[in-house]
Amino acid sequence: MIPFFVVDRPMSLNILKTSFINHPQVRVGLMTHAFVSKEFLQLFAEFPCDRRGHCWLKSRAECLGSPDARGNVCRLGETMNRNTVRMCDYGIFEVGSKNLSYRQLFDVYEQARADFGIMQDFLCDSKRTLVSAARAVEEYDRKPRAFRLVLVAQGKSVQEYVRCYEGLNAMGAEYIAIGGLLRKRPRSARYMYVSSEAELAAVLEAIRSQFRPKWLFVLGAYHPSRHALLQSHGVYGSDYKGWIFQYEHRRDMLSRLHERLKKIESSISVPDDALSYNVATRDMIAETARVERLLYIRTRNTSEDNSRRKAVTRRRLIRLQGRLSDADQSLVEARMTLAAKNGLPSTYKRTLARFASVFKSDDQSVRVRGVHKYLEQHVYSQ
């Protein structure tokens, strides 16, 4: 069962390639849609190398170093490239999607060097999906293609999924995916979720028992918690949008570590007036920033007045973030002095070292490390 990571920006590919480098033999999937930029499409097609033939796995200087080093790096890149399965879809949930003919859509799939290209389906509408599937097959058969066409079964019930799958099967389809189990959560960037685990299992059981497909894909349903379920039904792969959000923000990590240090300091009754002052200052600034952040989030851009209010709040937040950084710097110094003294538990010193490391890191580095840790613990271990 292959997890397919949904990607549509260069940063997504950067996060994955630096994670894959430790797992070059693991078979993984990349999923993108037809409305990404041309530049991204080329990066997707050549992953993990760039258009100049330089490997993304190391810095350019390393890749252009000695012949042996360059060869080792590029061989690793070639291994990763061979073990990456590429899939493209129409982009059913993309805001502002344009209407593409199947000829245009299939041209995009060819540019992406897709192994699998998905038809344009219609959410929960099996009739329109079957009509679209017939047009997809007609266009696909006009000439040889480098990608395999994937048709999609849609429906509002198990019975409707079965009828739609039967209709696609009658078209001679070799590759059929199950769609429509992904729902949109309104007013949220993280808006994709599977409507019902029971519905997913019921649809898979019905398809597997009645048609015994050699290849089966489930659109938008992957999550580490569903890996065993999907694998037990012989699913080839499923795509996963939420992987990119699996991290803790730098500010939240600093606050969490700060609270842990405060608890240890309280338990051992540290008599340090300077430290107490710095702790109180940090707590006051952090609380003010929290309130301002909530105000910024809750103020919608529905009028010019609201837009001005958001701009004012954003400027206040920037100033508060600067003051909080200064407070954390003072805390690191005061706590390092404290940690140098004897009698402090090793847990305090480890937590302080972690706080200092996060403080020195930028937001992006913390996010990337968080996603890497998540993938190591929850995806690659499956």
Secondary structure as UniProt FT lines:
FT   STRAND          2..6
FT   HELIX           10..20
FT   TURN            21..22
FT   TURN            24..25
FT   STRAND          28..33
FT   TURN            34..35
FT   HELIX           38..46
FT   TURN            47..48
FT   TURN            51..52
FT   HELIX           60..63
FT   HELIX           67..82
FT   STRAND          84..89
FT   TURN            92..93
FT   TURN            95..96
FT   HELIX           102..111
FT   TURN            112..113
FT   STRAND          116..118
FT   TURN            123..124
FT   HELIX           126..140
FT   TURN            141..142
FT   STRAND          148..153
FT   HELIX           158..170
FT   TURN            171..172
FT   STRAND          176..178
FT   STRAND          182..184
FT   TURN            186..187
FT   STRAND          192..194
FT   HELIX           197..211
FT   STRAND          216..218
FT   TURN            219..220
FT   HELIX           224..226
FT   HELIX           227..232
FT   TURN            233..234
FT   STRAND          237..240
FT   HELIX           242..245
FT   HELIX           250..267
FT   TURN            268..269
FT   HELIX           273..298
FT   HELIX           304..339
FT   TURN            342..343
FT   HELIX           346..360
FT   HELIX           363..374
FT   HELIX           375..379
FT   TURN            380..381
//
